[in-house]
Amino acid sequence: MDMHNAALRAATASEIRDVIGPMEDEVVDRILSEAPTTAEVLEAFTWLRSDQRLQHRPGFELQGKAARVLEILESEEPDWGD
């Protein structure tokens, strides 16, 4: 598969789980409904795990699909712990 095309197409359920780890089908389906790219899922998951997110720094907000994926992940509130 061409990496450029992969960057532009929506992530699959398998790719989402590769990024965020094991997750309930319902959560993955909610993420799939947003049709984010794998990069957008990774950006949201990275932001979820980031200390900068907790500092609410202006200018560091996610946008678009990545922001919606972050909202889905935050709504689940699993222990994303160490």
C-alpha positions as CSV (number, residue, x, y, z in Angstrom):
1,M,0.0,0.0,0.0
2,D,1.2,3.5,-0.9
3,M,1.9,5.4,2.4
4,H,0.6,8.6,0.8
5,N,-2.8,7.0,0.1
6,A,-2.8,5.6,3.6
7,A,-2.3,9.0,5.1
8,L,-5.4,10.3,3.2
9,R,-7.8,7.5,3.7
10,A,-9.9,6.8,6.8
11,A,-8.4,4.4,9.3
12,T,-9.7,0.9,9.6
13,A,-10.8,-0.6,12.9
14,S,-7.6,-2.6,13.0
15,E,-5.5,0.5,12.5
16,I,-7.4,2.3,15.2
17,R,-6.7,-0.5,17.7
18,D,-3.0,-0.5,16.6
19,V,-2.9,3.1,17.8
20,I,-5.1,3.1,20.9
21,G,-4.8,-0.5,22.0
22,P,-7.7,-2.8,22.9
23,M,-11.0,-1.0,22.9
24,E,-14.6,-2.0,22.9
25,D,-16.2,-2.3,19.5
26,E,-18.7,0.5,20.2
27,V,-15.9,3.0,20.8
28,V,-14.1,1.9,17.7
29,D,-17.3,2.2,15.7
30,R,-17.8,5.8,17.1
31,I,-14.3,6.6,16.0
32,L,-14.9,5.0,12.6
33,S,-18.0,7.1,12.1
34,E,-15.8,10.2,12.1
35,A,-13.7,8.7,9.3
36,P,-10.4,10.0,10.7
37,T,-7.1,9.0,9.1
38,T,-4.7,6.9,11.2
39,A,-2.6,10.1,11.7
40,E,-5.6,11.9,13.2
41,V,-6.3,9.0,15.5
42,L,-2.6,9.0,16.6
43,E,-2.7,12.8,17.1
44,A,-5.8,12.5,19.3
45,F,-4.4,9.6,21.3
46,T,-1.0,11.3,21.7
47,W,-2.9,14.5,22.9
48,L,-4.9,12.4,25.4
49,R,-1.7,11.1,26.9
50,S,0.0,14.5,26.8
51,D,0.8,16.7,29.8
52,Q,0.3,19.8,27.6
53,R,-3.4,18.9,27.3
54,L,-3.7,19.2,31.1
55,Q,-2.1,22.6,31.0
56,H,-4.7,24.0,28.6
57,R,-2.2,26.0,26.6
58,P,-3.8,28.4,24.1
59,G,-2.9,27.5,20.5
60,F,-2.4,23.8,21.3
61,E,-6.0,22.6,20.7
62,L,-6.8,19.8,18.3
63,Q,-9.0,20.6,15.3
64,G,-11.4,18.7,13.1
65,K,-11.5,14.9,13.2
66,A,-8.6,14.6,15.6
67,A,-10.6,16.8,18.1
68,R,-13.7,14.6,17.7
69,V,-11.7,11.4,18.2
70,L,-10.2,13.0,21.4
71,E,-13.7,13.7,22.6
72,I,-14.7,10.1,22.1
73,L,-11.6,8.8,23.8
74,E,-12.1,11.2,26.7
75,S,-15.7,10.2,27.1
76,E,-14.6,6.6,27.7
77,E,-12.4,7.6,30.6
78,P,-10.5,4.3,30.9
79,D,-7.4,4.2,32.9
80,W,-5.0,5.3,30.2
81,G,-2.4,5.0,32.9
82,D,1.1,3.9,32.9
